[in-house]
Amino acid sequence: MHGYIDCHCHISAGDFDKDIEDVIENSKKAGLLALLAVAEHAGEFDKIIALSQRFPGFIFPCLGVHPVQEASPDQQRGASLQVGLDFTPRYVNNEADKESQRQVLICQAQIAKELDLPLNVHSRSAGRPTIHLLKEQGVEKVLLHAFDGKPSVAMEGVKAGYFFSIPPSIIRSEQKQKLVKQLPLENICLETDSPALGPEKQVRNEPKNISISAEYISKIKGVALEKVIEVTTQNALRLFPKLKLAIRP
């Protein structure tokens, strides 16, 4: 099977409303087999489901709540009873806010376990607390997207069998480069986090840029690009088995 899977993107973002057809077509031309459309809040669920019906077998819904929510157009706050933890100081500055996020993540972890679904997790500035909480909750199927912690912390996730998805911003992120150097290829997936985390700052990222992640991982690991594509795609299919229903060898 030769092709990429974008394990974490926000294709429902308003940035794509005007040219979604072109974005999807360009993604397919770039070798994408499927992408997971990740929600940030419950208000996006219907839009993501509609996109998955509009592009069947290519866009797959990934429904959950992001740990940072927009309170108003010019203000963001930590979510209260979301998936992941985000302890970035400008959003969270006290233990009560952190505990609120923990409780929401626990709720979503329990739902995922009951439904036997994987968790697609945001953990900015909270790598170690997130991994520890997921392990405490007995969650086994985890993707830690755009992980910003130290490689030593990531290895705790590797021991737990967790996967880490790498965005195109790796080409300008020393932290991501160090992370990939340490992570086993068997624990790496690809993502774009479109429209964010592209190869250039402040430029709209698209799923077609997934190849940039793969090429840079190939360079860091010293393995063939084809090997990176094959292993990361198989990793994604192992973590998200429902993709196999649409993707044929």
N, C-alpha and C positions, 0 to 999 in steps of 0.2 A: 504494500500500500504506500503510495508516494503522494504526500500532501500534508498540509499543516492543519492543526486545530487550534483556534484562538480560544483559550480556556477562560478568558475574562475580558470582556469589553462592554462598553455602554453604548450600544448601537441605537438605543432608544433616546439618546440625548438629542436635544433640540438642534445641536450642531449638524445633524444628519438629515433633518426633516426635508430640506429642499432637494437633496440629491441622493436619497437612499438607494434608488435603483442603480445609479452609477457606482456608488460605494460597494454595493454587493457584487455587481458585475466585475469590478476591478479586483475585488477580493478573490473571486473564483479564478480569474485570469492569473492571479499571483500564486495560485496553487492551494488556496484554502478549501478544505473539505467541509468544515463546519465551524460555527462560532457560538459561544455561550453568551447570551445577552443577559448581563447582570443588572438587577434593579438596585436603586439607591433608597427608594421609599415605596410604600404600598401603592401610592398613586400612579406608579409606573407599571404595575402588574398587567393591567388590561392592554396597555400599549405594547408591551413585550410579547404577550400572548398573541396579539393581533399580528405583530411582525413575524412571529414563528409560523402563523397560518398563511401569511402572505409569501413567505419564503420557506416552505415546508422542506424538512430534511436538510436544511442549511443553518437556520437560526433556531437555537434551542433555548427555552426560557430557564433562567436561573434566578429564582425569586427569593428575596430576603430583604433585610433592612440594614442599610449602611449605618455605622456608628456615629456619623456626623450628619445632622439634619439641618435644613435651612429653616430658621425661625422666621426670617423675613428676607427680602432681597439683599439686604446689606448686613445680615447677621446670621451666623451659624452657631449651633450649640451641639453638645453631646446628646445623642438620642436617648429617649427614655422609653421604657417598656414598649434592637437593631442587630448584619452578622459581623462580629469582630470587635476589636477594641481599638480606640484611637485616643492616645493620651497626649496628643500634640497640645502644648500648653495654651495656645490661643483658643482652643475649644474646651479644654478640661483643666481646671486649676484647683480642684479639691477632691478629697476622697469620696464624697457623696456622689459626684458626677461619675467617677470611675466605677463605683459600686453599681450605679444605675446601668452603666454599659455592661458590666459583668452579668447582671441579672438578665438583660435582654439577650446576650449571647448564650447564656445557659438555656433560656427558653428555646432559642432556635436550634441549639445543639440537641436538645431533647426531641424536638420535632423531627429533626433529620434522622436521629437514631430510630425513632418509631416508624418512620416511613422508609428506612433503609436508603437514605439519600446522602450524597457527599456534601460537605460544607465548603463553600467558596469564600475564603476568609480575608478580611481587611484587618491589618494589624500594625498600622503606622505608629511609630514611637512606643510600641507595646509588644514587641516580639516575644520576649520571655514570658510575660504574664499571659499572653494569648495561648502559647504552646502549653504552658502549665495548666491553664484552665481546661483546655480541650482534652488533655490527658486525664485530668481529674474527672471529667465528665464521661470518660470512656469512649470518646469519639475516635474512630479509626480511619474514616475516609475524609481526608482533609486536603484542600489546596490552599496554601498560603500565598496569596497573590502579591506581587511586587514587594516582597519581604525586605524591610529596611534595617533589620537587625544585624548583629555580628555573625560571622560564619559559625563561631562556636555555639551560639544560641540556635542557629538553624540546624546544627547537627543533632540537637536534642529532638527536633522534629523528625529528622531523618531516622533516628532510632525508633521513633514511634510509627514509622511507615508513612509519614506525610510527604506530600509533593509541594514543590515550589515553582511558580510560573514566573518567567522572565520577560519583561517588556523591552521594546526597542530602545528605551532610554538607557539601556546598558552601555551603549556606545559613549555616553557622556557621564556615566556614574561609576566612580571608582569602587564604591560600596558594592554595587551589583557585580562588578567584575571580580572582586575578591570573593563574593558569595559563590559565583559560578565555579570559580577555581576549586573551591572546597567541596561543593555539592557533588554527589555521584550523579552521573547522567541518568541513572535509573530513577532518580527522584526529581527530575526536572521536566516541566511542561513549558509551553509557550503561551504568551498572552500579548495583547497590545494595550489593554486598558483604554482603548480609543474612547473619546477623543483626547485623552491625556497621555502622558508618558511616551511621547513620540521621540524620534531621533533628534528633533530640534525643539528647543524650548518655545513655548507660546505659538506653536504651529499645530493645527489640527492633525491629530494622529488618526490613521485609518487601519482597519484590519489587514489591508494589503501589505503593511509594513512588518508583518510577522516574520518575513524572511530575514529581516535585519537582526532580529533576536537570534535566530538559528545560525546565521553566518558568524555572529560574534561569539556564540557559544562554541562553535566549531573551531574558531581561531584560538580561544582560551584553552579549550580542552585538547587541542591538537589531534582531533579526530575528523574524519570526512564529514562534510555537510550532509550527505545522504544518511550517514549513521545518526546524526543528530535528529534529522527529520523523522527517521524510522522509530527511534527510541522514544522521542517526546510524544509522537502520535500514539504509539502503543501505550505509553504511560497515561495519556488522556483517556484512551478507550478503557483502560483498566479502572481508572477512577470514575469515569462517567460512562458506564456500560450501555446506557440507553442510546448513546451516539451510534452504537453498532447497528441499531435497527435501521438507520438511514444510510450509513456509510458501508459501501460494499468494496471488497478488495478489487 
